């Protein structure tokens, strides 16, 4: 197995993992309701923060897979 094939394989895995994480974190954010207490608002913010992190992580992994694809293309 050549180095470019290894890069392509790693890029495919990173891209798939990034897409799955992005899908999991891409559900709509919650907005506060009219009758929420502080504990409910804090829990909602925590869930929104997790979604934002998953979105950024997913996009980062997809971007890394594109960078590896470019590197594999340049190695051939």
N, C-alpha and C positions, 0 to 999 in steps of 0.2 A: 504494500500500500504506500503510495507516494505521499509526500507532505501536502501537496495541494488537495489530494483526496481526503486526507485527515482534516484539513481546514474546512473543506466542503461539508464533511460529516458533522463536525462541531458546529458549523454555522447553521446547518439544518436543525440540529437539536436545540440550539439557542433560540432560533426563530420560532420553533414550535412551542417551546417552553414559554417564551415571551408572549406569544399569541394566547396561550391558555391563561396565563396570569393576567394579561390585559382583559380577556373576556370575563374572568372572575371579578376583576375590580372595576368593570365598566358599567355596573348598574347605577342607576340615577342616585344622586346624593339626596339625603333626606333634608327637609327644611323644618324648622321648628313650628310647632302648632301653636294655637292661641292659648291653650291651657296646659302648658308643660312646666313642670317644676325643674329646679336646678339639676337634680340627679338625671332626669330624662334628657335634658339638654346636653349634659356632659357625656352621657352614653351615646347620644346621636353624633356629637362631635368626634368621639373616638371611632365610631364606625365610618364616618366620612373621612377621617384621617387615614384609616386602613385602606379604604378604597383609593384614595389619592396615592398612597405609597404603592399599591399594586399596579395602578396605571403607570406610574413613573418607572417602576421596575420592569414591567412588560415592555414598554417602549424602549427602555435601555437595552434589554436583551435582544429585541428585534434589530435595534441599531447596531449592536455588536455583531449580530449575524451578518448584516450587510457589510460591515467592515471586514469580517473574515472572508466573505465572498470576494471582495475586492483584492484582498491579499492573496487568496488562492488563484485568482485570475492572473495576477502579476507574476506568480511563481511558475506558471506553466510556460 
